[in-house]
Amino acid sequence: MEPLSPSEGPGHAPGAFAISGPYAPAPVEEIEIAIRWRDMDAYGHVNNAVYLTYLEECRDRWVRRTLGEDVGFVIVRVAIDFRRELSLEDGSVVVACSGTGYGRSSIRTAETIRAKAGWLAAESESVIVAHGAGSRRSRPITDRERSALDVAIEADRASVRASEGPGDRT
């Protein structure tokens, strides 16, 4: 890997490396997010719309880690199964995102939100579409992106299989 120069464009992170060809990313993106007072609603639990923000933060990291900082995409579908309410007392959540497949221009992901204590709060499936900034339209996924997705999705599958014990679905 070759270090990127500081003039590699907006959003460049110093110390980042240029990736040539397929590579093996760390399996399944996982982040911890503090539950903030503003996340709460009048019922005293995390508002359902905030779950979307938690999922988005992790999904964005997964895409950027897998495809790079400059890849544009838009969300076109998200389905959430709410399993248990979260409250401020839970402190934080751990959000995980993994790739599950892709099409001509779309990428499918699966996400979970767990309380820091480990129990499942929500499961989600999302579809994002590669997006051309200039055209503001969907664009085909490139061969380089397909190679990176193949490696990432296989790593994610292996990680999910390894972490699932018998009956460990919640």
C-alpha positions as CSV (number, residue, x, y, z in Angstrom):
1,M,0.0,0.0,0.0
2,E,1.2,3.5,-0.8
3,P,0.6,6.4,1.6
4,L,-1.7,9.0,0.1
5,S,-0.4,12.5,-0.2
6,P,-2.1,15.3,1.8
7,S,-3.5,16.7,-1.4
8,E,-5.6,13.7,-2.3
9,G,-8.8,15.6,-2.0
10,P,-11.5,16.6,0.5
11,G,-12.0,14.3,3.5
12,H,-8.5,12.8,3.2
13,A,-7.3,11.4,6.5
14,P,-3.6,11.9,7.2
15,G,-1.9,8.5,7.4
16,A,-4.5,6.8,5.2
17,F,-3.2,4.4,2.5
18,A,-4.1,4.0,-1.2
19,I,-5.4,0.5,-1.8
20,S,-4.5,-1.1,-5.1
21,G,-6.6,-4.1,-5.9
22,P,-8.7,-6.3,-3.6
23,Y,-7.9,-6.3,0.1
24,A,-9.2,-8.0,3.2
25,P,-11.1,-5.5,5.4
26,A,-11.8,-6.3,9.0
27,P,-15.1,-8.2,9.2
28,V,-18.3,-6.6,10.2
29,E,-18.2,-2.9,11.1
30,E,-19.1,-2.3,14.7
31,I,-19.3,1.0,16.6
32,E,-20.4,2.1,20.0
33,I,-22.7,5.2,20.2
34,A,-23.6,7.0,23.4
35,I,-27.3,7.4,24.0
36,R,-27.9,11.2,24.3
37,W,-30.6,13.0,26.1
38,R,-31.8,14.5,22.8
39,D,-32.3,10.9,21.5
40,M,-35.2,10.5,23.9
41,D,-38.9,11.0,23.2
42,A,-41.9,11.9,25.4
43,Y,-42.3,8.2,26.3
44,G,-38.9,8.1,27.9
45,H,-37.3,5.8,25.4
46,V,-35.0,6.3,22.3
47,N,-37.2,7.7,19.5
48,N,-37.7,5.3,16.6
49,A,-36.2,7.8,14.1
50,V,-33.0,7.9,16.1
51,Y,-32.5,4.2,15.4
52,L,-32.1,5.2,11.7
53,T,-29.3,7.6,12.7
54,Y,-27.5,4.9,14.7
55,L,-27.8,2.6,11.7
56,E,-26.7,5.2,9.2
57,E,-23.5,6.0,11.2
58,C,-22.4,2.4,11.2
59,R,-23.5,1.7,7.6
60,D,-21.5,4.8,6.4
61,R,-18.4,3.5,8.1
62,W,-18.8,0.1,6.6
63,V,-19.2,1.6,3.1
64,R,-16.2,3.9,3.5
65,R,-14.0,1.2,5.0
66,T,-15.0,-1.2,2.2
67,L,-15.1,1.1,-0.8
68,G,-13.2,4.2,0.2
69,E,-13.9,7.8,1.3
70,D,-15.0,9.2,-2.1
71,V,-17.7,6.7,-2.9
72,G,-21.1,8.4,-3.2
73,F,-24.3,6.4,-2.3
74,V,-27.9,7.0,-1.3
75,I,-30.2,4.9,0.9
76,V,-33.2,3.6,-1.1
77,R,-34.6,1.1,1.4
78,V,-34.4,0.4,5.1
79,A,-36.5,-2.1,7.1
80,I,-36.3,-2.2,10.9
81,D,-37.6,-4.8,13.3
82,F,-37.7,-3.1,16.7
83,R,-37.1,-5.8,19.4
84,R,-36.8,-3.9,22.6
85,E,-36.9,-0.3,23.7
86,L,-33.7,1.6,24.6
87,S,-33.5,4.3,27.3
88,L,-31.0,6.8,28.6
89,E,-30.2,4.4,31.4
90,D,-28.8,1.9,28.8
91,G,-25.9,4.3,28.4
92,S,-24.8,3.3,24.8
93,V,-25.5,1.0,22.0
94,V,-23.3,-1.2,19.8
95,V,-24.3,-1.0,16.2
96,A,-23.0,-3.6,13.7
97,C,-23.2,-3.6,9.9
98,S,-22.3,-6.3,7.4
99,G,-22.6,-6.6,3.7
100,T,-24.9,-9.3,2.4
101,G,-24.9,-8.8,-1.4
102,Y,-24.9,-6.4,-4.3
103,G,-26.5,-5.9,-7.7
104,R,-25.7,-3.7,-10.7
105,S,-25.8,-0.5,-8.7
106,S,-27.1,-1.6,-5.3
107,I,-25.5,-2.9,-2.1
108,R,-27.5,-4.8,0.6
109,T,-26.5,-4.6,4.2
110,A,-27.7,-6.1,7.5
111,E,-27.4,-4.2,10.7
112,T,-28.1,-4.7,14.4
113,I,-28.4,-2.4,17.4
114,R,-27.6,-3.9,20.7
115,A,-27.6,-2.3,24.2
116,K,-24.2,-2.1,25.7
117,A,-25.4,-4.9,28.0
118,G,-25.6,-7.2,24.9
119,W,-29.3,-7.6,24.3
120,L,-30.8,-7.0,20.8
121,A,-32.8,-3.7,20.4
122,A,-33.3,-3.8,16.7
123,E,-32.4,-5.6,13.4
124,S,-32.3,-3.9,10.0
125,E,-31.9,-4.6,6.3
126,S,-30.9,-1.8,4.0
127,V,-30.3,-1.2,0.3
128,I,-28.0,1.6,-0.8
129,V,-27.3,2.6,-4.4
130,A,-24.0,3.9,-5.9
131,H,-24.6,7.5,-6.8
132,G,-22.8,9.8,-9.3
133,A,-22.3,13.2,-7.7
134,G,-22.3,15.1,-11.0
135,S,-25.3,13.2,-12.6
136,R,-27.2,12.8,-9.3
137,R,-28.3,9.4,-10.6
138,S,-27.5,5.8,-9.8
139,R,-24.4,4.4,-11.4
140,P,-23.1,0.9,-11.9
141,I,-20.7,-0.5,-9.3
142,T,-17.2,-0.6,-10.8
143,D,-15.1,-3.7,-11.1
144,R,-12.8,-2.4,-8.3
145,E,-15.8,-1.9,-6.1
146,R,-17.1,-5.4,-6.9
147,S,-13.8,-6.9,-6.0
148,A,-13.7,-5.0,-2.7
149,L,-17.4,-6.0,-2.0
150,D,-16.7,-9.7,-2.7
151,V,-13.9,-9.7,-0.1
152,A,-15.8,-7.7,2.5
153,I,-19.0,-9.7,2.2
154,E,-17.2,-13.0,2.5
155,A,-15.3,-11.6,5.5
156,D,-18.6,-10.4,7.0
157,R,-20.3,-13.8,6.4
158,A,-17.4,-15.7,8.1
159,S,-17.5,-13.3,11.0
160,V,-21.2,-13.7,11.5
161,R,-21.0,-17.5,11.2
162,A,-18.2,-17.6,13.8
163,S,-20.1,-15.3,16.3
164,E,-23.4,-17.2,16.1
165,G,-23.7,-20.1,18.5
166,P,-26.6,-22.5,18.5
167,G,-29.8,-20.5,19.1
168,D,-27.8,-17.2,19.4
169,R,-30.1,-15.2,17.1
170,T,-31.2,-12.5,19.6
